[in-house]
Structures are given as structure tokens and as C-alpha cells.
Amino acid sequence: MQISKFSANGNDFIIFHTFKKQDRSDLAKKLCNRFEGVGADGLIVLVPHESYDFEWEFYNSDGSSAFMCGNGSRAAAYYAYINNLADKKMSFLTLAGVIEAEIFDDGVESMLTEPKKLAEEFDEDGFSWSFYDTGVPHLVTFVEDLERFDKKLCAKMRNKYNANVNFASLKDNKLFVRTFERGVEDETKACGTGMAACFLNQVLQKNIDSIEVYPKSCEKLTLTHKNRRLLLKGEVRKVFDTIYYGELS
């Protein structure tokens, strides 16, 4: 079976399409292992759907299933387009709901499901936190210096609130974000829904409509707020195709 690797904003994903839905948690752990597998932040499997262009199965690198992944949605859309599974404009089903995406000459844009505010702002461990759901739950704190990002604190907050944890800084009208992702259980080079949660904080507090966001990978992602929805637009790159000879389960 041919599998492909894609990179979107610093996140990398292994993607393939098939006709059968099934639990592929063990396969995700094998393929995403960076020492004994292909290596990736997540596994995306595209399967047919009667009402939408396709449905996806998304797995974190630890084999856990995730409702949504922002950069993963853009990578999946680009994969579907170049493999003739969808037109430039498409919609597909995730556990978070229906995602709309479009292929442009300068990148791939996806529209997330409507975000939710999960709690009022609160203080803990010397930081002020906001709590949002942008497809998956995210804690957000704003700091002057992103060097204050603390993995031990992130792990603690992740486990206590069962959420991803984001440190953000606003400088020169640009947003810089570092994210600790559940399912990876470490900092990743980027997180689309995490950057969306940080952007949502600024939308609610400063009523801004669009901003450039830079994760740890330093690859630009443009975030836009439109009709109560958040849109992510940026580059997606196909890294390689390869043949996997093991069981696809």
C-alpha cells in the first residue's frame, strides 16, 4: 500500500486513503514512531462518505484518536485534491464536524467548526489562562517572552484539564505561539487549532479580523475570523510517497 508524508506549517502527517473504516491506533503508533517508523505527528486515513467528499480518521502519534487537527485538515485537503478525491473546494467529515477547505495557488485554507469558549479566564501557577474549543480543547496564556514556555507546567495543565496548552506572544501585530500537544505529549513545531485558539483570544478581546501567526517552525499561517468561524491558510508540502508492506490495521 502506498502511503504519503505531508508537512503543513511544521506539522507532519502520514496519509493514505482506503475504502474501509477500522481502528488503526496500533498502525498510527508504528508509522508515527520517529525511530522505528516513518515518523510523524499524526496519521490521517481518508475513507469514502455518501454526503461529503470524504471522511477522515485522525490519530495522534501515540495512537489516540483526535476530534480535529487544523494543519492536518489542510494536509488532508491537499492530499485529496492531488489524488483526485476532491475538487479545489471540498467538505469532509471529522469527529468535530464538517470541515470546508479550498486549494489556492498560494496555499491551502480550511474553515474550522464554530469555536467555543469553555471557561472564563482564570489564574493558575502564575499565569492567566483562557480555555477554548477550536475543534479540540486548548488552554491559552499570553506572555511577553515565549522563553517562559515550560514543558513541566504544560504537562501538568494538559493532564489536569485534558487539553492542549499554548503560550502566545503578540509583537508588531503578529502572533507567535508555542504549543504542547496532547497525544504527542510534547511541544510540536506547530498546532493549527492551537494557533486558532490564540487568535480567538485576540478576536474576543481586540475584535481583530485577521493576523499572521508563527509557531515554533517559523512557518507563517494566516488566521481569519469570518461569520463566527476561523479560517487557517498556509503552505502544504508533499514530502514523499513510499510503500508500506505491513498490515494496514
N, C-alpha and C positions, 0 to 999 in steps of 0.2 A: 504494500500500500504506500502510495506517495503521501508524504507529509511536507508541510512548508513551515518556514520560520519567517515571522514578520516583526518589524520594530516600529513602534509608534510613540514618539515623544520620549524615548528612553525605556519604555516597557517593551519586553519581547514576549512573543507568543508563538506556540506551535499550533498550527491549524490544519484540519483536514475536513472533508465532507463525506458523508455516508448516508445510507438510507434507513438505518436502524438506530433507535434511541435505546440506550442502556447505560448502566452505571460504569463510568470509566475512571473512577477515582484512583485505582491502582495504576492504570496506564498513565494518568497525569503525573503521579509521583515518579514513575520510571522515566518518562520522557523529559520532565522538567528538571530532573536532577542534573546539576551543573558539573558533576564529576563523573557520573556513570551513565548519563543520558545525553540528550541533545542540549538541555539547559534552557530554561525559560521561566518567566514569571507566572505563566498560566497556559492551560490547554483549552483551545476552542474547537468544538465539533459542530459543524453545520448539518442539519437534517431538514428534510422537506416539511412544509406546512401547507395546509389547504387554503388558508386565508392570507398568509403573508409570503414574502419571497423565500423565507426560510425561518427556522427556529434554531437557537443555539443551545449547546450545553457548555457552560463555563466552569472550569476547575482551577483553583489556585494550585501553586506548586506543591502544597502539602496534601493534595488530593481532595480538599474540601470544595464543596460547590458554592459559588457566589451568585447572588441575585443579579449583579451588574458589574461592569468594568468599563469605564469611559474610554480609555485608549484601546481597550480590547474591542469595543464596539466599532471603532474606526478601522482597526486592523481587519476585523471580520467583514466589514463592508467592502474594503478594498479587495480582499481575497475573493469575495463573492462576485465582484464586478469583473476582475481579470480572469476568473474561471467560468464566466458566462452563466452564473447562477442568478444574477440580478442585473437590472439596468442601472444607470447612473444614480437615479433616485430609487430608493428602496425602503422597505419597512420589514422588520423582523422581530420575532418574539423572544423575550428573555424572561427570567423569573421575576424581574422588576416590572415588566410590562412591555409594551410595544416601543421599539426604538426606530426612529426615522433617520436615514443617513443619505448623504449625497456626495458623489465624487466630483471634484473640481480639478482644474489644471494645476492649481497651487496647493492642493491638499484634500483631505477628507474631513467632512463635517458630520457630526452626529448630534441629534437632539435627544437629550435625556428625558426620562419621565419627570413629571412635575415634582420639584423638591419639597421637602417638609422640614419644618423646624421642630425638633424633638424635645427641646427643653429651653427654659430661659437661661441666660448667661449665668455662670456660677464660677466661684473661685476655688481652686484646689492646688496644693503644692506650689504656691507662689505664682500661679498663672491664672488668667481669666479665660474661661472656656466657653465656646458656643458649640451646640450639638445639632447637626443636621443630617437628613437622609437625602442623598442625591442619587439614589439607586441602591446604595448601601450606607450604613451609618458612619458618620465622620465627626470626630472631635476636632475643633479648630481653636488655636490660640495665636494671637498676633504678638510679635516681639520685634524689638529694634535690631537685634543681632541674631541671625539664624544659627550662629555657633552655640546658642543656648539649647539647640536641639539635643535632647537627652534620651538615648535609647532605653535606659533602665526605667525612666519615668514613662516613656511611651508604652513600654511593655506592661507596666503597672496599670496605666489608664486603659489600654487595649483590653486587658483581662477583666478589669472592673466593669467597664461599660460595653464590652463586646463590640468595640468599634475601632475603626482605623483612626490614627492620630496624626494631626497635621500642625506644623509650626509654619507661620507665614509672616512675611515682612513686606510692607508697601514702600517702595522707593521710586521716585521720579515717575509716578503714575504707572509703574509696573509692579506686578505681584510676583514674589519669589516664595517658593513653597518646598518644604521637606516633609516627607510622609513615611510613617511607619505603618506597614500594611498587615492586617490580619490575613492568615492563610499563607503568607510568606514569612511572617513573624520576624521582620527585619525592615530596615529602611530600603526602599526601592528608588530607582533613578527617577521615577515619575509615577503619578497616580491621577488619572483623569477625573474620577469622581471626587478625589481629594482636592484637587485644584478647583473643581466646580464648587465644592463646599466653601472653600476660602473666598472664592469670588462671590458666592451667595451672601456671605457675611458683609461684604462691601456693598452689594446691591441693596441689602436691607438697611445698612447704616448710612450710606452715602448716595444711594439712588443712582449708581453708575450703570451704564448700559453695556459697556464693552471694555476689555482690558487685555493686555498681553501678560501671559503667565509663564514663568520659567521655573521648572522643577530642578532637581539635582543634576539631571542630564544637561541642563542649559539649553534644551531644545524648546523653541517657542511654541506655545499653544495659545490661540486666540479664543477667549471666552466671551460669549454674548448672551444677554438677557432679553428675551423676546416673548411676549404673551405668556408670562409666568413660567416659561421654560428656559433651560440653559442649553446653549449650543457650544460644542467644542470643535475647533477646526485647527488642523495642523498636518504636517507631513506624515506619511506612512511609507515605509520602505520594505520591499521584499528582500529578505536576506539570502535565502536559498531554498531549494527543494531537495529532498533526499528520499530514499526508500527505507521504510521500516519493515523488518521481516518478522517482528514478534506478533503476538495476538493483540488485536485492537479492542481490548476489554479491560 
